[in-house]
Amino acid sequence: MLYKDNYPINFGLTEGASRLYQIEQQISYTVEGYQYHNEIKTEVRIKVEQKTALNDVFSIQLLKQWQLKNDGADAVDLSMAELRKKLLIETDLQGKIKQVTNLPEIKDHWLEIRPAIAKKYAGDESAKELINDAIVLLYTDGGLNSAIQSSYLYHAILPGLLEQNFSKEGGYTFNSHREIPNALGQTALPFKIKVSLADYDEVQNSCLIKIDGEIDRDNFDQDSVTEMFSELLDEYNLNAHVDGFHLESHEYGSDGMPLQSSQLTQYAIEGVLMYRNSCILTLLTH
């Protein structure tokens, strides 16, 4: 039971600390009778490379990746995952992702693998378009940073909850937001979220933080979504009202590294669309 006036989440993150995780993501959606489902399991190693008074730098290595679907856009994504094999990510002291610091090396690696990728997808125009979209991120100011910040995989490891303070006066909660880019065509889906300290173990020096989110109607462009689906389905006066929710749970150990985490986003347009994305992080070993 929580009883103190304040619970600062300032566990001892130390330079050189390293952990091995499995991250399992399941993505499902149904649009007008078309059904899609994919499962992705990724083995990830995270290491605290550097700590300063202003920020931290983590290395995140993708060691193994398995996915259920290996065709179309999913095959291209798996091929391009080679560029994400090792990222150096700078965060603020809360663990919020600021930037990828080894972008020049990633660009160099792209030039190395480009001939093989070009040969593999020669004649596949749709694949070429997907590859070009991915590479544009490398050469657009802030493009890769934005992609990593919105990724469920990287958010599972670095959700930006360190150095937070939960007070009795605030009900051990605070308000924040999360946005899912391109959730409905080009339209983002913003959520108003409540971040709550659910448990704090003073013996183990660990804590559990839960997040509950609802669609932020004030900042959601419902009109664009309605227009898009009306044109897509050729249906005038379509009711394209979007309902949805977003949930998260993050458990931290005494060293400030995650023990486990989960994310679930679900949204729907009745009779038109159902979308579900879940992401679970499990600690494998220290």
C-alpha positions as a printed Julia matrix, in Angstrom:
286×3 Matrix{Float64}:
   0.0     0.0     0.0
   1.25    3.47   -0.89
   1.44    5.85    2.06
   4.43    8.21    1.74
   4.1    11.83    0.66
   6.44   11.23   -2.27
   7.85    8.28   -4.19
  10.69    9.42   -6.47
  11.59    6.85   -9.12
  15.34    7.4    -8.93
  16.78    3.9    -8.79
  20.5     3.46   -9.37
  20.96    3.17  -13.11
  24.68    2.48  -13.54
  27.04    2.82  -16.49
  27.86   -0.6   -17.95
  24.66   -2.29  -16.78
  23.36   -4.74  -19.39
  20.2    -6.84  -19.74
  18.8    -9.35  -22.22
  15.1    -9.26  -23.11
  12.54  -10.86  -25.37
   9.97   -8.53  -26.89
   6.87  -10.11  -28.41
   4.56   -8.02  -30.53
   1.22   -9.05  -32.05
  -0.5    -6.86  -34.62
  -3.99   -7.63  -35.93
  -6.48   -5.66  -37.95
  -9.6    -6.18  -40.01
 -10.74   -3.75  -42.71
 -13.87   -4.48  -44.7
 -13.39   -8.25  -44.58
  -9.6    -8.2   -45.08
  -7.83   -9.73  -42.09
  -4.18   -9.31  -41.1
  -2.27  -10.88  -38.23
   1.45  -10.93  -37.51
   3.58  -11.96  -34.55
   7.16  -10.76  -34.05
   9.58  -12.03  -31.41
  12.83  -10.12  -30.95
  15.72  -10.86  -28.63
  17.26   -7.58  -27.51
  20.28   -6.6   -25.45
  20.36   -3.17  -23.83
  23.43   -1.65  -22.22
  23.98    1.65  -20.42
  26.92    3.0   -22.42
  27.25    6.41  -20.79
  25.77    8.45  -17.96
  26.18   12.2   -17.54
  24.53   14.86  -15.43
  22.25   15.75  -18.36
  21.57   12.56  -20.3
  22.21    8.86  -20.77
  23.29    6.83  -23.8
  22.04    3.27  -24.32
  23.05    0.7   -26.91
  20.2    -1.5   -28.11
  21.15   -4.59  -30.13
  18.63   -6.73  -32.0
  20.16  -10.2   -31.62
  17.44  -12.44  -33.07
  14.14  -11.77  -34.79
  11.39  -14.18  -35.8
   8.1   -13.24  -37.37
   5.04  -15.14  -38.47
   4.59  -13.33  -41.79
   7.48  -13.25  -44.23
   5.95  -11.87  -47.4
   5.05   -8.49  -48.84
   5.73   -5.49  -46.63
   6.69   -7.77  -43.72
   9.49   -9.35  -45.76
  10.83   -5.9   -46.64
  10.7    -4.81  -43.0
  12.66   -7.9   -41.96
  15.31   -7.16  -44.59
  15.61   -3.55  -43.48
  15.89   -4.58  -39.82
  19.59   -5.09  -40.61
  19.96   -1.31  -40.25
  18.54   -1.45  -36.71
  20.84   -4.2   -35.46
  22.61   -1.79  -33.13
  21.39    1.66  -32.22
  23.03    4.11  -29.84
  20.2     6.09  -28.29
  20.56    9.24  -26.24
  17.84    9.88  -23.66
  17.13   12.53  -21.09
  17.43   11.57  -17.42
  13.86   10.24  -17.45
  14.77    7.81  -20.2
  12.8     9.63  -22.9
  14.34    9.01  -26.32
  15.98   12.14  -27.76
  18.08   10.95  -30.7
  19.96    8.13  -32.38
  23.63    9.08  -32.11
  25.18    6.55  -34.52
  23.22    7.7   -37.58
  26.39    8.21  -39.72
  27.37    4.56  -39.16
  23.85    3.42  -40.06
  24.02    5.39  -43.32
  27.39    3.79  -44.11
  25.93    0.35  -43.42
  23.05    1.09  -45.79
  25.54    1.76  -48.59
  27.14   -1.62  -47.83
  23.91   -3.66  -47.99
  22.2    -1.62  -50.69
  23.43   -3.75  -53.65
  22.14   -6.97  -52.07
  18.79   -5.36  -51.2
  18.46   -3.96  -54.73
  19.17   -7.39  -56.23
  16.74   -9.15  -53.9
  13.83   -6.87  -54.77
  14.66   -6.17  -58.43
  11.4    -5.87  -60.36
   9.26   -5.55  -57.23
   8.02   -1.97  -57.45
   5.94   -2.06  -54.27
   8.94   -3.34  -52.29
  11.15   -0.62  -53.77
   8.67    2.01  -52.64
   8.69    0.64  -49.07
  12.5     0.57  -49.05
  12.69    4.15  -50.31
  10.28    5.26  -47.57
  12.5     3.62  -44.96
  15.7     5.16  -46.32
  14.14    8.63  -46.49
  14.01    8.48  -42.68
  17.81    8.28  -42.57
  18.23   11.42  -44.66
  15.36   13.5   -43.25
  16.2    15.72  -40.3
  14.82   13.94  -37.23
  13.2    11.21  -39.33
  14.85    8.22  -37.67
  14.46    9.79  -34.22
  10.7    10.16  -34.74
  10.37    6.57  -35.97
  12.23    5.19  -32.95
  10.29    7.39  -30.52
   6.98    6.01  -31.81
   8.14    2.36  -31.95
   6.46   -0.05  -29.52
   9.67   -2.09  -29.33
  11.88    0.8   -28.21
   9.15    2.24  -25.98
   9.03   -1.12  -24.17
  12.65   -0.58  -23.11
  12.75    3.21  -22.76
   9.29    4.55  -21.86
  10.66    7.66  -20.14
   9.49    6.94  -16.6
  12.75    7.22  -14.66
  13.31   10.19  -12.34
   9.56   10.75  -12.07
   7.99   11.7    -8.75
   4.64   10.36   -7.56
   3.08   12.35   -4.73
   0.24   11.61   -2.33
  -1.13   15.07   -3.06
  -1.44   14.12   -6.74
  -2.97   10.72   -5.94
   0.3     9.1    -7.05
  -0.64    9.92  -10.65
   0.13   12.49  -13.33
  -1.26   13.2   -16.78
   0.64   12.85  -20.03
   0.04   11.87  -23.65
   1.02    9.36  -26.3
   0.44    9.59  -30.03
   0.27    6.73  -32.54
   1.44    8.19  -35.88
  -0.27    7.12  -39.13
  -2.8     5.08  -37.16
  -5.58    5.75  -39.67
  -4.02    6.45  -43.04
  -1.96    9.6   -42.54
  -3.91   10.6   -39.43
  -2.33   10.16  -36.0
  -4.3     8.86  -33.03
  -3.53   10.87  -29.86
  -4.25    9.54  -26.38
  -4.61   11.37  -23.1
  -2.97    9.09  -20.56
  -2.93    8.83  -16.79
   0.35    7.51  -15.35
  -0.09    5.87  -11.93
   2.27    4.34   -9.4
   0.5     1.05   -8.67
   3.0    -0.51   -6.25
   6.34    0.28   -4.59
   8.32   -2.45   -2.85
  10.63   -0.77   -0.34
  12.39   -4.06    0.47
  13.23   -4.96   -3.14
  13.36   -1.29   -4.16
  11.18   -1.98   -7.17
   7.99   -0.45   -8.5
   5.05   -1.03  -10.84
   3.72    1.82  -12.98
   0.46    1.57  -14.92
  -0.84    3.76  -17.72
  -4.44    4.16  -18.83
  -5.28    6.14  -21.97
  -8.32    7.39  -23.87
  -8.55    9.11  -27.25
  -7.77   12.81  -27.04
 -10.79   14.12  -28.93
  -9.59   17.73  -28.83
  -6.47   16.87  -30.83
  -7.81   14.06  -33.03
  -8.72   14.86  -36.64
 -11.93   12.83  -36.86
 -13.06   14.7   -39.99
 -10.03   13.51  -41.99
 -10.69    9.91  -40.96
 -14.36   10.16  -41.91
 -13.47   11.66  -45.29
 -10.85    8.97  -45.98
 -13.12    6.02  -45.23
 -16.11    7.6   -47.0
 -14.03    7.84  -50.18
 -12.5     4.39  -49.68
 -15.88    2.71  -49.22
 -17.75    5.07  -51.56
 -20.32    5.65  -48.84
 -21.75    9.11  -48.27
 -22.55   10.1   -44.66
 -20.52    7.18  -43.29
 -20.38    7.02  -39.49
 -16.61    6.64  -39.04
 -16.51    7.5   -35.33
 -13.33    6.03  -33.82
 -13.4     4.4   -30.38
 -10.28    3.1   -28.66
  -8.04    2.82  -25.63
  -4.37    2.48  -24.72
  -2.9     0.59  -21.73
   0.64    0.12  -20.42
   2.35   -1.52  -17.47
   6.03   -1.13  -16.54
   7.9    -2.83  -13.7
  11.35   -1.57  -12.68
  13.99   -3.22  -10.52
  16.35   -1.57   -8.06
  18.9    -0.86  -10.81
  16.49    1.22  -12.88
  16.28   -1.38  -15.65
  12.89   -2.8   -16.7
  11.84   -6.19  -15.32
   8.82   -6.47  -17.57
   6.45   -4.26  -19.51
   3.33   -4.46  -21.64
   1.53   -2.17  -24.07
  -1.89   -2.59  -25.67
  -3.53   -0.26  -28.17
  -6.95   -1.03  -29.6
  -9.26    1.08  -31.73
 -12.19    0.51  -34.05
 -14.77    1.98  -36.4
 -17.93   -0.04  -36.0
 -18.58   -2.24  -39.02
 -15.47   -0.96  -40.81
 -12.21   -1.38  -38.91
 -10.75   -3.19  -35.91
  -7.08   -2.72  -34.93
  -5.1    -4.26  -32.07
  -1.38   -3.95  -31.22
   0.14   -5.61  -28.16
   3.79   -5.59  -27.07
   5.21   -7.55  -24.12
   8.77   -7.29  -22.79
  10.2   -10.13  -20.68
  13.56  -10.18  -18.9
  15.67  -13.17  -19.99
  18.88  -12.67  -18.0
  21.15  -10.05  -16.46
